């Protein structure tokens, strides 16, 4: 099974029909899943909103948030 991974791919951020910056997510897997890696105490609604916003900008449907703060990996799957 081949898994395609794109690192640091950039996406324009558009507001009111004007490009205001670039979004550079950590990873895009198989051109379907946005992966964001963090080191945080816990999942927060702000982190969730951030990933949902990233999904909207990239036009992807599924996001995976990975938290490497603790010895055991924490993760959360988000669907737009």
Phi and psi in radians as a Rosetta constraint file:
Dihedral C 1 N 2 CA 2 C 2 CIRCULARHARMONIC -1.641 0.35
Dihedral N 2 CA 2 C 2 N 3 CIRCULARHARMONIC 2.274 0.35
Dihedral C 2 N 3 CA 3 C 3 CIRCULARHARMONIC -2.036 0.35
Dihedral N 3 CA 3 C 3 N 4 CIRCULARHARMONIC 2.127 0.35
Dihedral C 3 N 4 CA 4 C 4 CIRCULARHARMONIC -1.594 0.35
Dihedral N 4 CA 4 C 4 N 5 CIRCULARHARMONIC 2.257 0.35
Dihedral C 4 N 5 CA 5 C 5 CIRCULARHARMONIC -2.219 0.35
Dihedral N 5 CA 5 C 5 N 6 CIRCULARHARMONIC 2.173 0.35
Dihedral C 5 N 6 CA 6 C 6 CIRCULARHARMONIC -1.870 0.35
Dihedral N 6 CA 6 C 6 N 7 CIRCULARHARMONIC 2.230 0.35
Dihedral C 6 N 7 CA 7 C 7 CIRCULARHARMONIC -1.842 0.35
Dihedral N 7 CA 7 C 7 N 8 CIRCULARHARMONIC 2.409 0.35
Dihedral C 7 N 8 CA 8 C 8 CIRCULARHARMONIC 0.964 0.35
Dihedral N 8 CA 8 C 8 N 9 CIRCULARHARMONIC 0.615 0.35
Dihedral C 8 N 9 CA 9 C 9 CIRCULARHARMONIC -1.243 0.35
Dihedral N 9 CA 9 C 9 N 10 CIRCULARHARMONIC 2.399 0.35
Dihedral C 9 N 10 CA 10 C 10 CIRCULARHARMONIC -1.794 0.35
Dihedral N 10 CA 10 C 10 N 11 CIRCULARHARMONIC 2.554 0.35
Dihedral C 10 N 11 CA 11 C 11 CIRCULARHARMONIC -2.299 0.35
Dihedral N 11 CA 11 C 11 N 12 CIRCULARHARMONIC 2.335 0.35
Dihedral C 11 N 12 CA 12 C 12 CIRCULARHARMONIC -1.224 0.35
Dihedral N 12 CA 12 C 12 N 13 CIRCULARHARMONIC 2.465 0.35
Dihedral C 12 N 13 CA 13 C 13 CIRCULARHARMONIC -1.762 0.35
Dihedral N 13 CA 13 C 13 N 14 CIRCULARHARMONIC 2.072 0.35
Dihedral C 13 N 14 CA 14 C 14 CIRCULARHARMONIC -1.909 0.35
Dihedral N 14 CA 14 C 14 N 15 CIRCULARHARMONIC 2.303 0.35
Dihedral C 14 N 15 CA 15 C 15 CIRCULARHARMONIC -2.359 0.35
Dihedral N 15 CA 15 C 15 N 16 CIRCULARHARMONIC 2.156 0.35
Dihedral C 15 N 16 CA 16 C 16 CIRCULARHARMONIC 0.886 0.35
Dihedral N 16 CA 16 C 16 N 17 CIRCULARHARMONIC 0.843 0.35
Dihedral C 16 N 17 CA 17 C 17 CIRCULARHARMONIC 1.130 0.35
Dihedral N 17 CA 17 C 17 N 18 CIRCULARHARMONIC 0.315 0.35
Dihedral C 17 N 18 CA 18 C 18 CIRCULARHARMONIC -2.227 0.35
Dihedral N 18 CA 18 C 18 N 19 CIRCULARHARMONIC 2.365 0.35
Dihedral C 18 N 19 CA 19 C 19 CIRCULARHARMONIC -1.301 0.35
Dihedral N 19 CA 19 C 19 N 20 CIRCULARHARMONIC 2.142 0.35
Dihedral C 19 N 20 CA 20 C 20 CIRCULARHARMONIC -1.974 0.35
Dihedral N 20 CA 20 C 20 N 21 CIRCULARHARMONIC -0.033 0.35
Dihedral C 20 N 21 CA 21 C 21 CIRCULARHARMONIC 2.945 0.35
Dihedral N 21 CA 21 C 21 N 22 CIRCULARHARMONIC -2.954 0.35
Dihedral C 21 N 22 CA 22 C 22 CIRCULARHARMONIC -2.213 0.35
Dihedral N 22 CA 22 C 22 N 23 CIRCULARHARMONIC 2.485 0.35
Dihedral C 22 N 23 CA 23 C 23 CIRCULARHARMONIC -1.814 0.35
Dihedral N 23 CA 23 C 23 N 24 CIRCULARHARMONIC 2.270 0.35
Dihedral C 23 N 24 CA 24 C 24 CIRCULARHARMONIC -2.204 0.35
Dihedral N 24 CA 24 C 24 N 25 CIRCULARHARMONIC 1.549 0.35
Dihedral C 24 N 25 CA 25 C 25 CIRCULARHARMONIC -1.182 0.35
Dihedral N 25 CA 25 C 25 N 26 CIRCULARHARMONIC 2.764 0.35
Dihedral C 25 N 26 CA 26 C 26 CIRCULARHARMONIC -1.067 0.35
Dihedral N 26 CA 26 C 26 N 27 CIRCULARHARMONIC -0.939 0.35
Dihedral C 26 N 27 CA 27 C 27 CIRCULARHARMONIC -2.522 0.35
Dihedral N 27 CA 27 C 27 N 28 CIRCULARHARMONIC 2.606 0.35
Dihedral C 27 N 28 CA 28 C 28 CIRCULARHARMONIC -2.172 0.35
Dihedral N 28 CA 28 C 28 N 29 CIRCULARHARMONIC 2.130 0.35
Dihedral C 28 N 29 CA 29 C 29 CIRCULARHARMONIC -1.835 0.35
Dihedral N 29 CA 29 C 29 N 30 CIRCULARHARMONIC 2.213 0.35
Dihedral C 29 N 30 CA 30 C 30 CIRCULARHARMONIC 0.896 0.35
Dihedral N 30 CA 30 C 30 N 31 CIRCULARHARMONIC 0.517 0.35
Dihedral C 30 N 31 CA 31 C 31 CIRCULARHARMONIC 0.947 0.35
Dihedral N 31 CA 31 C 31 N 32 CIRCULARHARMONIC 0.468 0.35
Dihedral C 31 N 32 CA 32 C 32 CIRCULARHARMONIC -2.312 0.35
Dihedral N 32 CA 32 C 32 N 33 CIRCULARHARMONIC -0.561 0.35
Dihedral C 32 N 33 CA 33 C 33 CIRCULARHARMONIC -2.126 0.35
Dihedral N 33 CA 33 C 33 N 34 CIRCULARHARMONIC 2.179 0.35
Dihedral C 33 N 34 CA 34 C 34 CIRCULARHARMONIC -1.539 0.35
Dihedral N 34 CA 34 C 34 N 35 CIRCULARHARMONIC 2.258 0.35
Dihedral C 34 N 35 CA 35 C 35 CIRCULARHARMONIC -2.060 0.35
Dihedral N 35 CA 35 C 35 N 36 CIRCULARHARMONIC 2.174 0.35
Dihedral C 35 N 36 CA 36 C 36 CIRCULARHARMONIC -2.019 0.35
Dihedral N 36 CA 36 C 36 N 37 CIRCULARHARMONIC 2.270 0.35
Dihedral C 36 N 37 CA 37 C 37 CIRCULARHARMONIC -1.879 0.35
Dihedral N 37 CA 37 C 37 N 38 CIRCULARHARMONIC 2.445 0.35
Dihedral C 37 N 38 CA 38 C 38 CIRCULARHARMONIC -2.483 0.35
Dihedral N 38 CA 38 C 38 N 39 CIRCULARHARMONIC 2.896 0.35
Dihedral C 38 N 39 CA 39 C 39 CIRCULARHARMONIC -2.231 0.35
Dihedral N 39 CA 39 C 39 N 40 CIRCULARHARMONIC 1.780 0.35
Dihedral C 39 N 40 CA 40 C 40 CIRCULARHARMONIC -2.490 0.35
Dihedral N 40 CA 40 C 40 N 41 CIRCULARHARMONIC 2.788 0.35
Dihedral C 40 N 41 CA 41 C 41 CIRCULARHARMONIC -1.161 0.35
Dihedral N 41 CA 41 C 41 N 42 CIRCULARHARMONIC -0.626 0.35
Dihedral C 41 N 42 CA 42 C 42 CIRCULARHARMONIC -2.846 0.35
Dihedral N 42 CA 42 C 42 N 43 CIRCULARHARMONIC 2.949 0.35
Dihedral C 42 N 43 CA 43 C 43 CIRCULARHARMONIC -1.302 0.35
Dihedral N 43 CA 43 C 43 N 44 CIRCULARHARMONIC 2.320 0.35
Dihedral C 43 N 44 CA 44 C 44 CIRCULARHARMONIC -2.139 0.35
Dihedral N 44 CA 44 C 44 N 45 CIRCULARHARMONIC 2.873 0.35
Dihedral C 44 N 45 CA 45 C 45 CIRCULARHARMONIC -1.136 0.35
Dihedral N 45 CA 45 C 45 N 46 CIRCULARHARMONIC -0.503 0.35
Dihedral C 45 N 46 CA 46 C 46 CIRCULARHARMONIC -1.160 0.35
Dihedral N 46 CA 46 C 46 N 47 CIRCULARHARMONIC -0.737 0.35
Dihedral C 46 N 47 CA 47 C 47 CIRCULARHARMONIC -1.111 0.35
Dihedral N 47 CA 47 C 47 N 48 CIRCULARHARMONIC -0.734 0.35
Dihedral C 47 N 48 CA 48 C 48 CIRCULARHARMONIC -1.086 0.35
Dihedral N 48 CA 48 C 48 N 49 CIRCULARHARMONIC -0.782 0.35
Dihedral C 48 N 49 CA 49 C 49 CIRCULARHARMONIC -1.089 0.35
Dihedral N 49 CA 49 C 49 N 50 CIRCULARHARMONIC -0.651 0.35
Dihedral C 49 N 50 CA 50 C 50 CIRCULARHARMONIC -1.083 0.35
Dihedral N 50 CA 50 C 50 N 51 CIRCULARHARMONIC -0.825 0.35
Dihedral C 50 N 51 CA 51 C 51 CIRCULARHARMONIC -1.166 0.35
Dihedral N 51 CA 51 C 51 N 52 CIRCULARHARMONIC -0.693 0.35
Dihedral C 51 N 52 CA 52 C 52 CIRCULARHARMONIC -1.071 0.35
Dihedral N 52 CA 52 C 52 N 53 CIRCULARHARMONIC -0.717 0.35
Dihedral C 52 N 53 CA 53 C 53 CIRCULARHARMONIC -1.093 0.35
Dihedral N 53 CA 53 C 53 N 54 CIRCULARHARMONIC -0.731 0.35
Dihedral C 53 N 54 CA 54 C 54 CIRCULARHARMONIC -1.074 0.35
Dihedral N 54 CA 54 C 54 N 55 CIRCULARHARMONIC -0.697 0.35
Dihedral C 54 N 55 CA 55 C 55 CIRCULARHARMONIC -1.094 0.35
Dihedral N 55 CA 55 C 55 N 56 CIRCULARHARMONIC -0.702 0.35
Dihedral C 55 N 56 CA 56 C 56 CIRCULARHARMONIC -1.113 0.35
Dihedral N 56 CA 56 C 56 N 57 CIRCULARHARMONIC -0.758 0.35
Dihedral C 56 N 57 CA 57 C 57 CIRCULARHARMONIC -1.167 0.35
Dihedral N 57 CA 57 C 57 N 58 CIRCULARHARMONIC -0.728 0.35
Dihedral C 57 N 58 CA 58 C 58 CIRCULARHARMONIC -1.454 0.35
Dihedral N 58 CA 58 C 58 N 59 CIRCULARHARMONIC -0.190 0.35
Dihedral C 58 N 59 CA 59 C 59 CIRCULARHARMONIC 1.106 0.35
Dihedral N 59 CA 59 C 59 N 60 CIRCULARHARMONIC 0.470 0.35
Dihedral C 59 N 60 CA 60 C 60 CIRCULARHARMONIC -1.642 0.35
Dihedral N 60 CA 60 C 60 N 61 CIRCULARHARMONIC 2.827 0.35
Dihedral C 60 N 61 CA 61 C 61 CIRCULARHARMONIC -1.810 0.35
Dihedral N 61 CA 61 C 61 N 62 CIRCULARHARMONIC -0.521 0.35
Dihedral C 61 N 62 CA 62 C 62 CIRCULARHARMONIC -2.087 0.35
Dihedral N 62 CA 62 C 62 N 63 CIRCULARHARMONIC 2.338 0.35
Dihedral C 62 N 63 CA 63 C 63 CIRCULARHARMONIC -2.163 0.35
Dihedral N 63 CA 63 C 63 N 64 CIRCULARHARMONIC 2.574 0.35
Dihedral C 63 N 64 CA 64 C 64 CIRCULARHARMONIC -2.215 0.35
Dihedral N 64 CA 64 C 64 N 65 CIRCULARHARMONIC 2.133 0.35
Dihedral C 64 N 65 CA 65 C 65 CIRCULARHARMONIC -1.862 0.35
Dihedral N 65 CA 65 C 65 N 66 CIRCULARHARMONIC 2.084 0.35
Dihedral C 65 N 66 CA 66 C 66 CIRCULARHARMONIC -1.914 0.35
Dihedral N 66 CA 66 C 66 N 67 CIRCULARHARMONIC 2.267 0.35
Dihedral C 66 N 67 CA 67 C 67 CIRCULARHARMONIC -1.991 0.35
Dihedral N 67 CA 67 C 67 N 68 CIRCULARHARMONIC 2.030 0.35
Dihedral C 67 N 68 CA 68 C 68 CIRCULARHARMONIC -1.746 0.35
Dihedral N 68 CA 68 C 68 N 69 CIRCULARHARMONIC 0.340 0.35
Dihedral C 68 N 69 CA 69 C 69 CIRCULARHARMONIC -1.153 0.35
Dihedral N 69 CA 69 C 69 N 70 CIRCULARHARMONIC -0.613 0.35
Dihedral C 69 N 70 CA 70 C 70 CIRCULARHARMONIC -1.991 0.35
Dihedral N 70 CA 70 C 70 N 71 CIRCULARHARMONIC 2.931 0.35
Dihedral C 70 N 71 CA 71 C 71 CIRCULARHARMONIC -1.030 0.35
Dihedral N 71 CA 71 C 71 N 72 CIRCULARHARMONIC -0.607 0.35
Dihedral C 71 N 72 CA 72 C 72 CIRCULARHARMONIC -1.741 0.35
Dihedral N 72 CA 72 C 72 N 73 CIRCULARHARMONIC 2.196 0.35
Dihedral C 72 N 73 CA 73 C 73 CIRCULARHARMONIC -1.050 0.35
Dihedral N 73 CA 73 C 73 N 74 CIRCULARHARMONIC 2.313 0.35
Dihedral C 73 N 74 CA 74 C 74 CIRCULARHARMONIC -1.845 0.35
Dihedral N 74 CA 74 C 74 N 75 CIRCULARHARMONIC 2.508 0.35
Dihedral C 74 N 75 CA 75 C 75 CIRCULARHARMONIC -2.566 0.35
Dihedral N 75 CA 75 C 75 N 76 CIRCULARHARMONIC 2.751 0.35
Dihedral C 75 N 76 CA 76 C 76 CIRCULARHARMONIC -2.533 0.35
Dihedral N 76 CA 76 C 76 N 77 CIRCULARHARMONIC 2.307 0.35
Dihedral C 76 N 77 CA 77 C 77 CIRCULARHARMONIC -1.720 0.35
Dihedral N 77 CA 77 C 77 N 78 CIRCULARHARMONIC 2.306 0.35
Dihedral C 77 N 78 CA 78 C 78 CIRCULARHARMONIC -2.169 0.35
Dihedral N 78 CA 78 C 78 N 79 CIRCULARHARMONIC 2.396 0.35
Dihedral C 78 N 79 CA 79 C 79 CIRCULARHARMONIC -2.162 0.35
Dihedral N 79 CA 79 C 79 N 80 CIRCULARHARMONIC 2.306 0.35
